[in-house]
Amino acid sequence: MNIKKKIILAGLLTAAASSAAFAAYYPTHYVERAYYADATMTVVIGESTQFCSGRYVQTGETSQFHRGIRHSCNGPVER
């Protein structure tokens, strides 16, 4: 195999590995959550959103009491 073919093959293998790592990093779902002060779930103390791009935004506080919605990054809504 000549040097040109080896360089092309190495480039293709690098691109394939990069694509796999890129796909593994991003989440499969867009997730929105509202966090509540207690089990009555009447007072919102914070919110969070995880986007399909992997970006995560949070405002306020988190707690064990939360409600959320999940949207598949590639399909219909899940509740």
Backbone as CSV, one residue per row, in Angstrom:
resi,resn,N_x,N_y,N_z,CA_x,CA_y,CA_z,C_x,C_y,C_z
1,MET,0.858,-1.170,0.000,0.000,0.000,0.000,0.908,1.238,0.000
2,ASN,0.634,2.150,-0.907,1.498,3.328,-0.977,1.124,4.345,0.102
3,ILE,1.948,5.344,0.250,1.792,6.334,1.321,0.501,7.133,1.195
4,LYS,0.089,7.455,-0.030,-1.132,8.238,-0.243,-2.357,7.472,0.269
5,LYS,-2.419,6.173,-0.015,-3.539,5.351,0.447,-3.530,5.223,1.966
6,LYS,-2.352,5.130,2.548,-2.249,5.035,4.006,-2.746,6.314,4.682
7,ILE,-2.403,7.459,4.098,-2.843,8.734,4.664,-4.360,8.862,4.560
8,ILE,-4.928,8.481,3.430,-6.381,8.540,3.248,-7.072,7.603,4.236
9,LEU,-6.556,6.391,4.395,-7.132,5.426,5.331,-7.057,5.944,6.766
10,ALA,-5.944,6.526,7.142,-5.799,7.085,8.494,-6.791,8.225,8.704
11,GLY,-6.983,9.052,7.699,-7.956,10.143,7.794,-9.373,9.636,7.964
12,LEU,-9.732,8.609,7.207,-11.076,8.029,7.321,-11.303,7.404,8.701
13,LEU,-10.304,6.704,9.211,-10.427,6.100,10.539,-10.556,7.172,11.628
14,THR,-9.820,8.246,11.491,-9.905,9.349,12.444,-11.291,9.990,12.402
15,ALA,-11.825,10.192,11.207,-13.161,10.779,11.058,-14.222,9.874,11.665
16,ALA,-14.100,8.564,11.453,-15.070,7.618,12.015,-15.027,7.633,13.545
17,ALA,-13.841,7.652,14.125,-13.707,7.687,15.584,-14.252,8.991,16.147
18,SER,-14.004,10.092,15.455,-14.514,11.384,15.911,-16.032,11.413,15.874
19,SER,-16.632,10.856,14.839,-18.093,10.814,14.724,-18.706,10.001,15.854
20,ALA,-18.089,8.890,16.198,-18.602,8.051,17.283,-18.524,8.788,18.616
21,ALA,-17.431,9.470,18.865,-17.285,10.228,20.116,-18.281,11.373,20.158
22,PHE,-18.494,12.039,19.046,-19.450,13.137,18.943,-20.852,12.637,19.264
23,ALA,-21.253,11.503,18.702,-22.587,10.941,18.926,-22.756,10.487,20.372
24,ALA,-21.726,9.973,20.996,-21.813,9.494,22.370,-21.955,10.644,23.359
25,TYR,-21.453,11.816,23.010,-21.483,12.957,23.917,-22.871,13.563,24.042
26,TYR,-23.599,13.648,22.947,-24.883,14.334,22.950,-25.993,13.474,23.525
27,PRO,-26.919,14.082,24.276,-28.022,13.328,24.875,-29.027,12.866,23.820
28,THR,-29.841,11.885,24.191,-30.862,11.373,23.283,-32.179,12.104,23.458
29,HIS,-32.305,12.878,24.543,-33.561,13.577,24.828,-33.331,15.026,25.243
30,TYR,-34.274,15.861,24.864,-34.385,17.235,25.351,-35.251,17.124,26.600
31,VAL,-34.762,17.612,27.742,-35.469,17.426,29.010,-35.688,18.774,29.695
32,GLU,-36.950,19.039,30.064,-37.292,20.233,30.851,-37.827,19.756,32.193
33,ARG,-37.381,20.394,33.266,-37.871,20.041,34.610,-38.189,21.296,35.401
34,ALA,-39.235,21.179,36.224,-39.570,22.208,37.210,-39.367,21.564,38.576
35,TYR,-38.657,22.245,39.460,-38.364,21.730,40.800,-39.246,22.453,41.813
36,TYR,-39.770,21.687,42.759,-40.717,22.211,43.744,-40.133,22.142,45.154
37,ALA,-40.658,23.007,46.025,-40.167,23.111,47.408,-40.476,21.867,48.228
38,ASP,-41.644,21.234,47.983,-42.027,20.062,48.769,-42.936,19.155,47.944
39,ALA,-43.429,18.115,48.581,-44.223,17.092,47.890,-45.575,17.598,47.384
40,THR,-46.038,18.737,47.879,-47.314,19.274,47.375,-47.165,19.813,45.952
41,MET,-45.949,20.069,45.560,-45.611,20.565,44.219,-46.425,21.787,43.828
42,THR,-46.442,22.762,44.738,-47.166,24.001,44.482,-46.239,25.207,44.330
43,VAL,-45.066,25.156,44.954,-44.134,26.286,44.900,-42.898,25.885,44.085
44,VAL,-42.745,26.512,42.922,-41.590,26.228,42.063,-40.372,26.961,42.609
45,ILE,-39.278,26.213,42.789,-38.048,26.830,43.294,-36.940,26.856,42.237
46,GLY,-37.167,26.188,41.114,-36.144,26.184,40.072,-36.604,25.446,38.832
47,GLU,-35.850,25.613,37.780,-36.126,24.944,36.513,-34.805,24.561,35.866
48,SER,-34.855,23.523,35.018,-33.667,23.155,34.256,-34.085,22.651,32.880
49,THR,-33.180,22.820,31.933,-33.396,22.338,30.579,-32.096,21.757,30.061
50,GLN,-32.175,20.558,29.517,-31.039,19.971,28.807,-31.440,19.878,27.344
51,PHE,-30.689,20.554,26.489,-30.987,20.612,25.075,-30.345,19.444,24.329
52,CYS,-30.847,19.163,23.140,-30.287,18.087,22.319,-28.832,18.345,21.952
53,SER,-28.419,19.591,21.985,-27.029,19.937,21.670,-26.081,19.569,22.803
54,GLY,-26.654,19.220,23.981,-25.834,18.920,25.145,-25.763,20.090,26.113
55,ARG,-26.214,21.248,25.700,-26.200,22.434,26.569,-27.192,22.235,27.713
56,TYR,-26.811,22.653,28.912,-27.645,22.507,30.106,-27.798,23.880,30.752
57,VAL,-29.048,24.267,31.034,-29.333,25.552,31.665,-30.169,25.303,32.912
58,GLN,-29.770,25.923,34.021,-30.517,25.770,35.273,-30.705,27.134,35.915
59,THR,-31.912,27.356,36.418,-32.180,28.567,37.193,-32.769,28.136,38.524
60,GLY,-32.486,28.894,39.561,-33.012,28.558,40.884,-32.331,27.346,41.489
61,GLU,-33.112,26.610,42.281,-32.589,25.458,43.005,-33.175,24.168,42.455
62,THR,-32.540,23.050,42.814,-33.094,21.739,42.484,-33.563,21.078,43.775
63,SER,-34.426,20.087,43.631,-34.884,19.313,44.784,-35.310,17.938,44.293
64,GLN,-35.646,17.094,45.239,-36.101,15.754,44.871,-37.520,15.768,44.320
65,PHE,-38.211,16.881,44.457,-39.591,17.001,43.977,-39.583,17.748,42.640
66,HIS,-39.847,17.020,41.597,-39.814,17.658,40.282,-40.774,16.979,39.315
67,ARG,-41.152,17.740,38.306,-41.932,17.234,37.181,-41.177,17.629,35.928
68,GLY,-41.303,16.800,34.923,-40.584,17.128,33.705,-41.256,16.588,32.465
69,ILE,-40.691,16.990,31.360,-41.130,16.503,30.067,-39.881,16.185,29.255
70,ARG,-39.957,15.102,28.510,-38.835,14.665,27.679,-39.282,14.623,26.231
71,HIS,-38.497,15.239,25.379,-38.725,15.176,23.937,-37.550,14.390,23.348
72,SER,-37.847,13.382,22.584,-36.770,12.688,21.902,-36.113,13.649,20.919
73,CYS,-34.834,13.624,20.841,-34.138,14.484,19.888,-34.406,14.035,18.448
74,ASN,-34.952,12.843,18.303,-35.209,12.322,16.961,-36.647,11.863,16.762
75,GLY,-37.571,12.250,17.631,-38.919,11.735,17.460,-39.954,12.392,18.336
76,PRO,-41.031,11.656,18.682,-42.177,12.209,19.412,-41.883,12.501,20.885
77,VAL,-42.817,13.189,21.515,-42.719,13.585,22.917,-42.997,12.401,23.829
78,GLU,-42.237,12.292,24.928,-42.471,11.280,25.967,-42.805,12.011,27.252
79,ARG,-43.769,11.534,27.993,-44.129,12.147,29.284,-43.959,11.162,30.401
